[in-house]
Amino acid sequence: MGILVALFIFGQTYADTTWTTYGATLENTHFQKMVGAMEVIPNVKWSYVAGGGIESFGATVADVDVDGTMEVVVGSNNRKIYCLNGTTGMVKWSYLTRHWVYSSPAIADVDVNGTMEVVFGSYDSTVYCLNGATGVVKWSYATGDFVHSSPAVADVDGDGTIEVIIGGRDDKIYCLDGATGGIEWSYLTGHTVYSSPALADIDGDGIMEVVIGSNDSKVYCLNGATGVVKWSYLTGFYVYSSPAIADVDGDGVMEVVTGSWDDKVYCLDGVTGALEWSYLTGGDLYSSPAIADVDGDGVMEVVVGSYDSTVYCLDGVTGGIEWSYYAEGNIHRGVSIADLDGDISGECKLEILVPNVSTDLLVCLNGENGSILWTMRLDKDIHDITIADIDNDNCVEIILGTGTVHAIWALDDVENRSNCECDSSSNVEERNTRGYGIEFKAMGKGIYLFTPNAMQVDINVYDVSGKLEQIIYKGVLSKGVHTFIPNIKSSGVHFIVLKSSNFSKSVKLIKLAY
């Protein structure tokens, strides 16, 4: 028993400091809401040289051993996955598989026992689940061929347990029980699945959808509970790109955005799979799109790199080009978006980090127009870039892997600032929240939410360490008033976090024991 006290905190971005799955979110938006202080070329905070190239789809960041400090977890083509101390870069543990690890690990409490697990795939044809504190195997699942895809972890069937979704070179999409690794369902596509899944309740039926590409040239949307196809869309060639899910045109309906080796970016209606628009680049689309309002005009943009060495920023409504940036080499991985210099400039605008397979150049672009803010030479073959707070200083750092000197790099602002925030009236989160007319507050023992339009939201309960305690709601809410009563069992401080594709707000709850 206890007394629940609720306090409203406007603009709180609690639980957005980590990058615990491929693409930062289950929807693969590659957007970090927390800000940094990197107005100029950052410093190398630390680097760790592995025994093989860091070729993976990016590092993941979380407190995997629940000791109050952050870890960076990343795979290598020396057959190992590494868990590094986020502050120092020192190895906490490593695990040796039988082949390359390209898969970006997902970090979550997949068996709901209060501890974190690390889930990833290997070219040894196995999906692994490791104890986050020790790196010891909890379970493994043998597929029919190597696993290049990165896993997504969520309760996709609404039964209160966690599932692992991942693709394989054996042409299959797998749904595994998070606690045991047992198969719940699989779906056989017509070719290899290199793409990584995106998860969301697109149609608001209470069951999540699994959206993923295949080299049979199709994008698939599957029912998360059964694995049955809801729709598929045929492109002109391989879909190596991992889809992103967001309401890019602001109509209250989610879209699926992905690329294909037919050189096109596709925007599909999330409910029906119908084509809304496409854009033809000059090269293969290996990379995955990133989605955010990068220029502050209230409309979402789609930012994607092509093998024609160009980054394209497209209008989310029409697919028309807003700007482009020509790089020195081919872009084979997704760009990453954040306000990297928020507490310095006070402008609260977004920046875009660009990886590169052909050169050693890391480029930071102005999200408004694609102009270069700074460049930094590190090592050839820069892979997916993670943006997260790895040292608990309340400012984001940059984490990336390279393929020549076989290193994982952590970059930080030159003055090692702490408690970064953006207090400008043009703050991205505040602007978007006012634009949507959202009202989110405590009311009695529950939470009051008003949405002026139908929209996709996540409402979750977190403890003070950032651990997920309860999923209150995930899906599309209709226009109007909604109330929720959280089931908080333990005393202490908790946060109810409302998240949509471009904002986050929180209510702080204090449960007093008596």
C-alpha angles and dihedrals in degrees: 000000000000149000119267117215119189127201124184116226114189116216095007111158097190116164093020094100097088135069100210099162140029111291092017093267136045086254092056096233095150090217125133116197097195115090136228141200103239103129092147134028106311127234125247102255092188141326132205122204112213127194092257142022119297093233097154130123089258142297123281124220129208143120091270096173095039093235096130096261129096126246132202114219120193141157130230138198088242083082094256137114115209133208109201131186105253095219100045107017091233116149114255094179142332133202125211118218125183097256145009122321110216094148116104107232123240117219120206144119091268096171094042095233099127097264131095126247132200115222124188144140131243137202085245085081094253137120110213133201113195132187104256094219099048109016090235117146114257094178141338134201124208115220126190097258142000121316116229097156123095118235128243117207125205145114094276097170100043096240096124095254130099126251132197117222119195141149130232142202087243085078093254137124111213133206110194131185106254094216099048109013090237118149116259096174142331133200124210114219125188098259147005118321109219092150122099121232128253117206131204141131091252099173098037097241094130093254121098122237124224113220119189141148130237136197087243081084094253137120110215130204110195133185105253093217098050110014090235115148114254092181142334132202124209116220126184099263145350118342100214091148118097112237125241123211123210142125093260097170099043096239095124093253122104121241130205115224123190144144134239138201086248083081094250136123111216130204112195133184103256095217100045106017091233117151114258097175143330134202125207116221126184099254148027117301105228092149130080123240125251120213130205142114092269098171100041097240094126093253124103120243130207112221118191139161124225135202086246085080093252134121112212126202109199131189107251093218101049106012089235119149116261097175142332136208124208112216129200093249146012119303109221101161135054124273119240127223132208143129093263097175102032102133093046104048096030088212097108093215126150129251129201125219116208124205122205134201097196105046142032093243123121110195129199114200133195105248093215098062110356095251118150116260096177142335131210130192115219118144135323120273105034112198135198113330123226121203114197145124102266099169104042094248093126091245127099125248130197120244123187142155129226133200108215106056089024096236142147111216131202116198126194138177115279095247095044091232125190137209096030116192139154114232099174117124087237091064108154094228095046093045094051092044092052090046092055094043093228119173116193121169147133117274118181108307093339145056125262120210129179119190118187090201137021108274144164113256141168118211114188140164118231132182122227093273091057095255115150110243103171140003104220098177138348120179144049117328120203122237113281143041122340129180129196133185111207120219101228112172106173127064122243137058120336135170128220104206124198112197133180131168094281110018144038131201131177144200116209113221126195116193112198118206120222 
